[in-house]
Amino acid sequence: MTTSLQRAYSVAALRALAQQALPRPLFDFIDGAAEDEWTLRANESAFDDWAVLPRPLEGAAQRDLSLTLFGQRLASPVLVGPTGLAGLFWPQGEIATARAAAERGAVYCLSHGSVCTLEALAQAVERSHGAEQAARRWMQVFIYKDRAFTRELVDRARQAGYGAVVVTIDNQLLGKRERDLVNGFSSPPRFGPRQWLAFASKFPWWWRMRGELDRITFGNYVRENSRETVAGLAGRMASMLDPAMNWDDIAAVRRQWDGPLLIKGLLHPEDARRAVQAGVDGVIVSNHGGRQLDGALPSLRALPGVVQAVDGRIPVLLDGGVRRGGDVFKALGLGATAVLIGRPHLWGLAVAGQEGVAHVLKTLDAELDRVMGLAGVEAVTRIAPSGLVVRVQG
């Protein structure tokens, strides 16, 4: 283990190390959110509304963190969620992250906005970890104005052997991410003198990325044999977002994809009920990490209403604000089947690549295991029925 990781006893410590390692525009791209960033802060602070009420005499000498989700046995309820442009923070960042998840027996969801193509990631992970990992590899898609492109991505995910499709629905307009505006950072990135000056201040990052920067783009959007500029690609991608998307579009994806289908970006209980009626296999309670609608309800506060609306018919996952194993415990105690992490694994990736992502997953699992032992719970599947997560009064 690298010296820096040996000092990283928490996700917060990895965040600090990532801030030291990355040029400011890149760190702010990971770390920032929309407008005043209230929802980002509230996602984290919402966990303070709940406390663990332990029962130590229940006995939990051995703890089992594993669970079954969509027929797959997972080593932990901590999943790696989709985050765009991971290849900016470490060479082949998406592949490094997927390999770390595969080693842990965890789900990895590839972002639509990955630097590598979804096919390249599938091939790389299968070479290193075997085809049996495919079911734990999920693909994120959007509903685009060009519905044919949505269908194309779903078809490509099927052909590449992805185990699930995640339709993200809170992306119909781009959030106003003011840190990126201040830094002159765009997606996909266009590097000018200002950006190169910031890059030069972080020589170790620049040195390892020196052969990658000219190739940074959104791989899944680049047309074969295209000479399209990065600026042209950015404009085309922005124009594809569709505020008119609706439940008919979910039904169309459901007809096309016969594997596990999840909707990410739900907060309203009625949307959760509609998702069940639409034949969706799972929902992810999420506000995009506060990067879209600032002022949106924190994910954890929305979770109980969604769990009640679903009423056990499909799994409910939580995305947003998870920074400790205790946060995972609280989310499971409120009815989540599993949680997704976004920023934390990017912080680990920025510090030490695949090893850094593995360190994040190990840290959260170790913390969750300790909380379970102190709370008297021997299996993650018993956290919710135990009644050990209670609202803090006052």
C-alpha positions in Angstrom: 0.0 0.0 0.0 1.3 3.5 -0.9 2.3 5.7 2.0 -0.5 8.2 1.3 -3.1 5.5 1.6 -1.6 4.3 4.8 -2.4 7.7 6.3 -6.0 7.7 4.8 -8.0 6.3 7.7 -11.3 7.7 6.3 -13.0 8.9 3.1 -12.6 12.4 4.4 -8.8 11.9 4.5 -8.8 10.6 1.0 -10.7 13.8 -0.1 -8.0 15.9 1.4 -5.3 13.9 -0.4 -7.2 14.2 -3.7 -7.4 18.0 -3.2 -3.6 18.0 -2.8 -3.1 15.7 -5.9 -5.4 17.3 -8.4 -5.3 20.6 -10.3 -8.0 22.8 -8.8 -10.3 22.7 -11.9 -10.4 18.9 -11.7 -10.8 18.7 -7.9 -13.7 21.2 -8.1 -15.2 19.2 -10.9 -15.4 16.1 -8.6 -16.1 18.0 -5.4 -18.5 20.7 -6.5 -22.3 20.8 -7.1 -24.9 23.1 -8.4 -25.4 26.8 -7.4 -25.1 27.3 -3.6 -24.4 23.5 -3.1 -27.0 23.3 -0.4 -28.2 19.9 -1.6 -24.6 18.6 -1.6 -24.2 19.6 2.0 -27.6 18.4 3.0 -27.0 15.0 1.5 -24.2 14.5 4.0 -25.8 16.2 7.0 -29.0 14.3 6.6 -27.4 11.3 8.2 -27.1 13.4 11.4 -30.9 13.2 11.7 -30.6 9.5 12.5 -28.8 7.5 15.2 -28.0 3.9 15.9 -29.7 2.4 19.0 -27.4 -0.6 19.6 -28.3 -3.9 21.3 -24.8 -5.4 22.2 -26.1 -8.5 23.9 -27.7 -9.8 20.7 -24.3 -11.2 19.9 -22.5 -10.5 16.6 -19.1 -12.2 16.9 -19.1 -12.8 13.1 -20.7 -10.4 10.7 -21.9 -11.1 7.1 -21.8 -8.1 4.8 -22.9 -10.0 1.7 -26.3 -9.8 0.0 -28.0 -11.0 -3.1 -29.2 -8.4 -5.6 -30.8 -9.3 -8.9 -29.6 -12.8 -8.5 -26.0 -11.9 -7.9 -24.2 -12.5 -4.6 -22.3 -9.3 -3.6 -19.7 -9.1 -1.0 -21.0 -5.8 0.4 -24.0 -3.4 0.1 -21.6 -0.7 -1.2 -21.8 -0.3 -5.0 -19.8 2.1 -7.2 -22.1 4.5 -8.9 -21.7 6.2 -12.4 -19.4 9.2 -12.5 -18.3 10.9 -15.8 -14.8 11.5 -17.0 -13.1 9.2 -14.4 -10.3 8.9 -17.0 -9.3 12.5 -16.2 -8.1 11.6 -12.7 -6.0 8.5 -13.4 -5.0 6.9 -16.7 -7.8 4.6 -17.8 -9.7 5.6 -14.7 -12.9 3.8 -15.5 -11.0 0.5 -16.1 -9.0 0.9 -12.9 -12.2 1.5 -10.9 -14.0 -1.4 -12.5 -11.1 -3.7 -11.7 -11.1 -2.6 -8.1 -14.8 -3.3 -7.8 -14.4 -6.7 -9.4 -11.7 -7.6 -6.9 -14.1 -6.8 -4.1 -17.1 -8.6 -5.6 -18.9 -5.3 -6.0 -21.1 -3.7 -8.6 -19.6 -1.1 -10.9 -21.9 1.1 -12.9 -20.2 2.7 -15.9 -21.2 6.3 -16.7 -22.6 7.2 -20.1 -19.9 10.0 -19.9 -16.9 7.7 -19.5 -13.7 8.4 -21.3 -13.3 4.9 -22.5 -16.1 3.2 -24.5 -18.4 0.7 -22.8 -17.0 -2.0 -25.0 -13.4 -1.2 -24.1 -14.2 -1.4 -20.4 -16.0 -4.8 -20.7 -13.1 -6.3 -22.6 -10.5 -5.0 -20.2 -12.3 -6.3 -17.1 -13.1 -9.6 -18.7 -9.4 -10.1 -19.6 -8.3 -9.4 -16.0 -11.2 -10.9 -14.0 -13.2 -13.2 -16.3 -16.6 -13.1 -17.9 -18.3 -14.0 -14.7 -18.0 -10.3 -13.6 -20.3 -9.2 -16.3 -23.5 -9.4 -14.3 -21.9 -7.0 -11.7 -21.2 -4.5 -14.5 -24.0 -2.1 -15.0 -24.5 0.6 -17.7 -26.0 4.1 -17.3 -28.0 5.6 -20.1 -30.0 8.8 -20.6 -33.3 9.4 -22.4 -32.1 11.5 -25.4 -34.0 13.6 -27.9 -32.6 11.2 -30.4 -34.4 8.1 -29.0 -32.5 6.0 -31.5 -29.3 6.9 -29.6 -30.8 5.7 -26.4 -31.7 2.4 -28.1 -28.2 2.2 -29.5 -26.6 2.5 -26.1 -28.9 -0.2 -24.6 -28.1 -2.5 -27.5 -24.4 -1.9 -27.1 -24.7 -2.7 -23.4 -26.4 -6.0 -24.2 -23.8 -6.9 -26.8 -21.0 -6.1 -24.4 -22.6 -8.3 -21.7 -23.6 -5.7 -19.1 -25.7 -7.1 -16.3 -28.1 -4.2 -15.8 -29.2 -0.8 -17.3 -29.6 2.3 -15.2 -31.7 5.0 -16.7 -30.8 8.3 -15.0 -33.8 10.7 -15.1 -32.6 13.9 -13.3 -30.4 15.1 -16.2 -33.0 16.7 -18.5 -31.2 20.0 -18.2 -27.6 20.7 -17.1 -27.2 22.0 -13.6 -25.5 25.3 -13.0 -22.2 24.2 -11.5 -20.6 27.4 -10.5 -17.2 26.1 -9.5 -16.7 24.8 -13.0 -17.8 28.2 -14.4 -15.3 30.0 -12.3 -12.5 27.6 -13.3 -13.5 27.7 -17.0 -14.0 24.0 -16.9 -16.3 22.4 -19.5 -17.5 18.9 -20.3 -16.0 17.4 -22.3 -12.9 19.5 -21.3 -11.3 22.0 -23.6 -7.9 22.9 -22.3 -6.7 26.4 -22.8 -3.8 28.4 -21.2 -5.6 28.8 -18.0 -6.2 25.1 -17.5 -2.6 24.2 -18.5 -1.3 26.6 -15.9 -3.4 24.9 -13.2 -2.2 21.5 -14.5 1.4 22.5 -14.2 1.0 23.2 -10.5 0.4 19.5 -9.9 3.3 17.9 -11.6 2.8 14.2 -10.4 -0.7 14.3 -11.8 0.4 15.9 -15.1 3.3 13.4 -15.5 1.1 10.3 -15.2 -1.6 11.9 -17.4 0.8 13.4 -20.0 -0.1 10.8 -22.7 -3.8 10.8 -22.0 -4.9 14.5 -22.0 -5.0 14.9 -25.8 -7.4 11.9 -26.0 -9.8 12.9 -23.2 -13.4 12.8 -24.5 -16.7 11.1 -24.0 -15.9 7.8 -25.6 -19.4 6.5 -26.0 -20.5 9.5 -28.0 -17.6 9.6 -30.5 -18.8 8.4 -33.9 -16.6 5.9 -35.7 -14.0 7.6 -38.0 -15.4 11.0 -36.9 -13.3 14.1 -37.0 -15.7 16.0 -34.7 -13.9 18.4 -32.4 -14.3 18.3 -28.7 -16.2 21.6 -28.8 -18.6 20.1 -31.4 -19.0 17.0 -29.3 -19.9 19.1 -26.2 -22.5 21.1 -28.2 -24.0 17.9 -29.6 -24.2 16.3 -26.2 -25.9 19.3 -24.6 -28.4 19.4 -27.4 -29.4 15.8 -26.8 -30.8 16.3 -23.3 -34.6 16.2 -23.3 -36.9 17.8 -20.7 -39.9 16.2 -22.5 -38.9 12.6 -21.5 -41.7 10.7 -19.7 -42.9 7.4 -18.6 -43.5 6.2 -22.2 -39.7 6.4 -22.6 -39.2 4.1 -19.6 -41.7 1.7 -21.1 -39.8 1.7 -24.3 -36.5 0.8 -22.6 -38.3 -1.9 -20.6 -39.5 -3.5 -23.9 -36.0 -3.3 -25.3 -34.0 -4.6 -22.3 -35.0 -7.9 -20.6 -32.4 -7.7 -17.9 -32.5 -5.8 -14.6 -33.6 -2.2 -15.3 -33.2 0.5 -12.7 -34.3 4.2 -12.6 -31.8 6.5 -10.9 -32.9 10.0 -9.8 -36.2 9.3 -8.0 -37.1 11.3 -4.9 -40.9 11.4 -5.0 -42.9 8.4 -3.6 -45.4 8.6 -6.4 -42.6 8.2 -9.0 -41.5 5.1 -7.1 -45.0 3.7 -7.4 -45.1 4.4 -11.1 -41.7 2.7 -11.5 -43.1 -0.5 -10.0 -46.1 -0.3 -12.3 -43.8 0.2 -15.3 -42.0 -3.0 -14.6 -38.8 -1.5 -13.4 -36.6 -3.9 -11.3 -35.1 -1.4 -8.9 -35.0 2.3 -8.1 -32.1 4.5 -6.9 -33.1 7.4 -4.6 -30.8 10.1 -5.8 -30.5 13.8 -6.5 -27.4 13.5 -8.7 -25.1 14.4 -5.7 -26.6 17.9 -5.7 -25.1 18.5 -9.1 -28.4 19.2 -10.9 -31.2 20.8 -8.8 -29.9 22.7 -5.9 -32.6 22.7 -3.2 -33.7 19.1 -4.0 -34.6 17.0 -1.1 -31.6 15.1 0.4 -31.5 11.5 -0.7 -31.7 10.1 2.8 -34.7 12.2 3.7 -36.5 11.0 0.6 -35.6 7.3 1.3 -38.3 6.4 3.8 -41.1 7.7 1.6 -39.8 5.8 -1.4 -39.4 2.6 0.6 -42.9 2.9 1.9 -44.3 3.5 -1.6 -42.4 0.5 -3.1 -43.6 -1.7 -0.2 -41.0 -4.4 -0.7 -41.9 -5.1 -4.4 -38.5 -4.1 -5.8 -35.1 -3.1 -4.2 -34.5 0.5 -3.3 -31.0 1.8 -3.4 -29.6 5.0 -2.0 -27.2 7.4 -3.8 -25.9 10.6 -2.1 -23.9 11.6 0.9 -22.4 8.3 2.0 -19.1 9.0 3.6 -18.9 6.4 6.5 -19.8 2.8 7.1 -22.2 4.2 9.7 -24.0 6.0 6.9 -24.4 2.7 5.1 -25.8 1.2 8.2 -28.3 4.0 8.6 -29.4 3.8 5.0 -30.0 0.0 5.3 -31.8 0.6 8.6 -34.2 2.9 6.7 -35.0 0.3 4.1 -32.3 0.6 1.4 -31.1 -2.7 0.0 -27.7 -1.1 -0.9 -26.0 2.2 -1.4 -23.9 3.8 -4.3 -20.9 6.0 -3.8 -19.8 8.6 -6.3 -17.3 11.2 -5.1 -15.5 8.9 -2.6 -14.3 6.5 -5.2 -13.1 9.3 -7.4 -11.1 10.7 -4.5 -9.5 7.3 -4.1 -8.9 7.0 -7.8 -7.2 10.4 -7.9 -4.8 9.5 -5.1 -3.8 5.9 -6.1 -5.7 4.6 -9.1 -7.1 1.1 -8.7 -5.5 0.7 -5.3 -7.1 3.9 -4.1 -10.6 2.8 -5.2 -10.1 -0.5 -3.4 -9.0 1.4 -0.3 -12.3 3.3 -0.3 -14.3 0.2 -0.6 -12.3 -1.6 2.1 -12.6 1.4 4.4 -16.4 1.6 4.1 -16.8 -2.1 4.5 -14.5 -2.2 7.6 -16.5 0.7 9.2 -19.8 -1.0 8.4 -18.6 -4.2 9.9 -17.5 -2.4 13.1 -20.9 -0.7 13.4 -22.7 -4.0 13.0 -20.6 -5.6 15.7 -21.1 -2.8 18.1 -24.8 -2.6 17.3 -25.3 -6.4 17.7 -26.3 -7.2 14.1 -24.7 -10.2 12.4 -25.9 -9.7 8.8 -26.7 -6.7 6.7 -30.0 -8.3 5.7 -31.1 -8.0 9.3 -30.3 -4.3 9.8 -33.7 -3.0 8.6 -35.9 -5.3 10.6 -33.9 -4.7 13.7 -35.2 -1.2 14.5 -31.8 0.0 15.4 -31.9 3.2 13.4 -34.0 5.9 15.1 -34.7 9.5 14.4 -32.8 12.0 16.6 -35.2 14.2 18.5 -34.8 17.9 19.0 
